[in-house]
Amino acid sequence: MTRAGVSWPLLVVLGLLSAVAPLATDMYLPVFTDLAADLGTGAAGVQLTLTAFLAGLALGQLVIGPLSDRFGRRGPILLATAAAVVACVLCALAPDVRTLVVLRFVHGFAGSAGIVIGRAVAADLTTGRAAARVFSLLASVVGIAPVVAPLAGGALSPAGWRAEFWVMAGISAVMLVGSALVVPESLPPERRHAGGLAETGRTVRRLFADRGYVGYVFSFAFGFGGLMGYISASPFVVQNVLGLSTPAYTVTFAANALGMTLTGLAGARLLRRFSPEGLLRSGQAAVLGLSAVLLVMLAAGLPVVAVLPVLFVLVSSFTLIMGNAAALTVGRAPYATGTAAAVMGALQFALGALVSPLVGLGGEDTGLPMGVTLVVCALLGIGARLLTRGLPETGPAPAEAPARG
């Protein structure tokens, strides 16, 4: 059932806000060499601009999520999105790489509001299967970004790296206008927190004392870890191991991202007949089984025509994990959805940052580390979900939570 429901315009805006990470990273990857030459830095300096953005993205969620539980959703998301617009403009004008690194951290910090508050708004307005449908559809919208962003970045590359940030500023401005027009204040005053850092700390401790929340949040995090393992290793596996050209890899990556989008749409419809828990189990089983098959195929050196269909179905199945695990995670904490979403987002990007270098340990000419990483993440995700056995899919109602201001 829904509390207030999520309209299609609101869903599109929340999806755009949630897609800030791939849009703000994948778009300027094609101009890394141009950026390095223009600012007189090396590959490490340019990479640091990406690391700073991701660090800001993780830390920002931990700060902005609890703040939205205290002050409501609308004010923080408008202020943070406006700050993201300013940060993008300043990035486009950055005179040196040190300044750009600092500004990218600010951009990530401010942009994180779209991810964490977007999830909180969806959780405020929906519950149960309706929430799972919304999160599945959000995953579908977000899944389009990795297809569009690199293509847009490549098309803009002749105009230079600064043009990429001007376009990001424009996209952030669209997010700001969309937020102002369609994102409601979904957290009424009686459900807000009155305390500061101390209460936030108590809320986080309460979250991790709930084995249901722990089980679902790590199911989500390990699902994202497996997806990041694929994203990080796929350029080398598909091109160096399977022998495809760079254009062919781009098409393959886009097709797999499209598969995630289509699976998210199908998953939203399947929720009319099946529970979020059931679809999460199915997604985890599919990812584990297909990861094991992929690992065997890579170890046996099977040809690309055999591997790519398995890889397509495998990557497409991640949406069943991400959408349903996200809905079940925030459903365990209706008394503090902002904080619950913030912890989920921070774990998501922290685990993704940890997994990314692991898949490259074997070098650029083997796919075995990717296959092993996918299998391990799938097993750990299933193990985390088993912690939720015997528990209801949702936590205590807001009225059962600690006193509000």
N, C-alpha and C positions, 0 to 999 in steps of 0.2 A: 504494500500500500504506500501511498505518498502522503506527505504532510501538506505540501503546497504544490508539488510537481515541478518538473523542469521542462520548460518550453524549448522548442527547437532553436530559436534565437539565443536563448541563454546557454543551451548546450554547445552551440557553435562558438560562442565567446569563451566559455569555460575550456573548450578544447583548444582554442587558440592560445589562451593563457597557459594551459598545461604544456603546450608545445614549445615553450620558450627555450628549453635546453637544446633540442636538435636544431631549431631555427638559428640560435645564436652561436652554435658551434660548427655545424656542417656547412653553413653558408660561406664562412670565410676560410675554410680549409683550402680551396683551390688557389688562394692568393697568399699562402704562407711565404713562398719564395719572394714574391713581390714586396711583401711587408718587411721581410728581413733585409732586403737590399735597400729599401727606402729609409729605414730607420737605423741602418748600419749595425745590425745585430746578427747573431747566428741562429741556428735551428733551436738551440736551447732557450734563447730569449723569446723566440716566437712561441715555443711550446709552453713557456711560463704564462703567457697571456691566456692560454686555454685552461691551464691548471688553476690560475687565479679565478677565472670565471666559475669553474666547477666548485672550488672551495667556497666562494661566495654563495653559490647556489645551495650548498649543503648547510652552511652556517646560517644563512638567511632564513631557511625554513624553521630552524630551531628557535629563532628569535621571533619571527613574524607570526608563526602558528600560534604560540601561546598568547601573543599580544592580541590576535584576533579573537581568542576566547574571552579576553578581558574587555576589549573595546568594540567588539562587533566586527563584521566582515567588510562592510562597504568602505568605511573610512580608511583602514589600512591598505586595502587593495588599490584604492584610487591614489593615495599618497605614494605608495611603492611603485606603481606603474608609471606615474608622472616622473619619479626619480629615475626609472629605467630609461625613459625617453631622453632626459637630460644627460644621463651617463653615455648613451649611444652617440649623442651629438658631440660630447666631449671626446669620446673615443675617435671619432672621425677627424677631430682636430688635434689629436695627440702629437706633440713634437718629438717624443722619443719613446723608446720601448718601456722604460721604467714608469713613465706616466701612464702608458697604455695598460701595463700590468695592474696598476692601482685602480684605474677606471674600470677595467674588466672585472675586478673583484666587486666593485660597487655595482656594476651592471648585474652580475650574478646574484648578489645579495638582494637587490631590489626586485629583480626578475623572479626570484624564488617565491614571491608573494602570489604570483599567478598560479603556481603549482599547488602550494599548500592551501591557500584560501579557496582556490577552485575546487579542490577535493572536499574541503570543509563545507562549502556552500552546497555541493551535491549531497553530502551526508546530512546536512541540516534539513533539506527539502524532501528527502526520500528515505525510505527504510526498506529492508528485506529485498525481495526480488526486484522491486522498482529501483533501488539503489544499485543493485548489481547490473541492471540494464543500463543505467546511466553511466556507470564506470566502464562498462564494456564499450558503449558508444564513444565515450571519451578516449578510450584506448584506440578506437578506430580512427578518430580524428587526428590524434597524436601520431598514429602510424603513417599518415600521409606526409608528415613533415620531413622524415628522412629521405623521402622520394623527391620532394619539391626543393628542399634547401640546397643540396649539392648542385642540382641542375640550375637553380637561380644563381648560385654562387659562381658557377662556371660561365654563365651568360654575362655576368657582371664583371668578370675578371679583367677584360680589356680596359675597363674604366678605372682599375686600380683598387687597392685594398680599402681606401677611404670611402669609396662608393658603397662598399658592402655595409659599412656602419651607418651611412646615411639611409640606406634601405632598411636596416634594422631599426633605426630611429623611427622611420615611417611605420613599420609594422608595430612597434611599441605604441605609437600614437593611435593606431587603429585599435589596439588592445585597450588603451585608456578610454577612448570614445565609446567602445563597446561596453566596457565596464560601467561607465557613467550612465549609459542608456538602458541596459538590460539586467545588470547584476543587482539583485535586491539586497536589502539588509535581512539576512536569513537567520540571524541570532538575536532573539528578543532580549531585552534588558534583564528579565528575570532568570535567564539561563547563562548569564555572563559571570565570569570569575571576578571576585573583589580583590583578591590578593595579588602579590607581585611574584618575585622570583621564588620565594619560599613556597607559595602555593603551586607554582609550576613544578618545582621539584617534587612536591608531594604527589602531584598528578602523574608525573612520569614514573615515580615509584609504584603508584597504584596500577598504572598500565602494565608494568613489568611483573607485578604480582599476579596478574591475570594470565593464566596459561593459555586461555583462548586468544587473547591479544598477541601474546608472544608467538603462538603457533602460526597465526595468520600473517603477522607482520614479517616473520622470517620466511614463510612460504612466498610472500610477495618479493622479499629482498633476494632470496636465492633464485626465484624466477627471473628477476631482472639481472642477477649476476650471470646466469646462463646466457641470457640475451646479449649482454655486453661481451661475453666471451666470444660469441659468434660475430658480433659487429667488429670487435678488435682484430680478430684473426682472419676474417673472411677475405680481405684483400689479398693476403699472402696465400691462403689455402686455395682460393678459387683461381688465382693467376699463376702462382709458382708451382703449386702441387697439381691442380687439375688442368693447367695449361691454357686457360682462357685469356683473351686480350683484355686490356683495360676497358674499352667500350663494352665488351661482352660482360665483364664483371659489373659494370654500372647497370646494365639491363637486368642482370641476375639479382643484384641487390634491390633494385626498384621492384622487381616482380615479387620478391620475398616480402618486402614491406607492404605491397598491395595485398598479398595473401593475409598478412596480419589484419589489415583493415577489413577485408571481406569476412574473416573469421570472427572479428569483433561484432560486425553487423549480424552474422548468423547466430553468434552466441547470445546477443540481446533478444533475438526471437526465440531461441531455445529456452530462455528463462521463463517463458510462459508455461512450459511443461516440466522443466527440471529446476532443482534448487541450485543456488550459487555454490553450495558445498559440493553437490554432485558434479557440476561442470568443472569446478576446481580439481576434483579428483580425476576426472577424465582428462583434463589438460595436463596434469602432472604425469599421469600414466602414459599419455601419448608422447610427451617430451622425453621421458625416461626411455621408453622403448625405442623411439626413433633415434635418440642420442646413442644408444648402444649399437643400433644397426649402423649408424654413420661411423662410429668408431671402428667397427669391424671392416667396413668398406674402405676407410682410409688406410687402415693397417694392411689390408690386402691389395691396395693399389688399384681398385676398380676404376673404370673409366668415368669421365665426367657425365656421360649420358645416364649412368646408373646412380650417381651420387646426387645430382642436382634435384631430381624429384623428391628424394628423401629429405634433402635440406629444405626444400620449399614447404613441405608439409610440417616438418619440425618447427621451422621459424613461425609459420602461421599459427601453430598450436600455443605459442607463448601468450597470445592474447587471452585465451581461456584462463590462464593462470593469473595474469596481471589484473584484468578487470574484476574478476570474482574475488581474488585475494584482497584487493584494495577495498572493495565494498565490505567484505567480512571483517577486515581489520578495523575500519572506522566504525563499523556497526557494534564492535565490542565496547566502544567508549562514547556513547551519545552525550555524556556529561562533559566531554572535552574533545570535540572532534578536531579542532584546530591543532591542539597539542598532539593528538593521536596521528593526524596526517603529517605533522612536522617530523615526528620521530620516524614514521614510515619513509618519508622522503629523504631524510638524512641517512638512514640505513641503506636505502636504495642506491644513492650516489656513492656512499662510502664503499659498499661492497662492489659496485661497478668499477670504482677506481682501483680496488684491490685485485679484481679478476683480470682487468685489461692487460697488465704486464705479464701475468702468469701464462697466458696463452702463447706468449712469444719465447718462452724459455727454451724450446727445442730448436729455435732458429726459424728462418723464413721458408724452409723447404720441406716442412713436415706438417701434417694436419693433426697428428696424434695429441698434442697438448690441447687443442681446441676440443677434440672428441672427449678426452678425459675430463676436461673442465665441465663440459655440458653434462656428462654422466654424474659427476660428483655433485654439481649444483642441483640436479634433479633429485638425487637421493637425499640430499640435505633438506630440500624443500618438502619432500614427502615426509621425512622424519619430523620436521617442524609441524606439519599439519596433523600428524598423529597425536600431538599434544592436545588437540582440541576435541578428541574423541569423548563423547558423552556430554558435551556442553552445548547449550543453545547457540544459534548462530549470532545472536545479538546480546549485548551486555545489559547492565541495568538501565532503566529509563532515566532521563534527565532528573526527574523528581527524586530519585534515590541517590543522587550524587551529593557531594559535599555542598554546604550552603553557598549561595551566590550573593553578590552584591546587588 
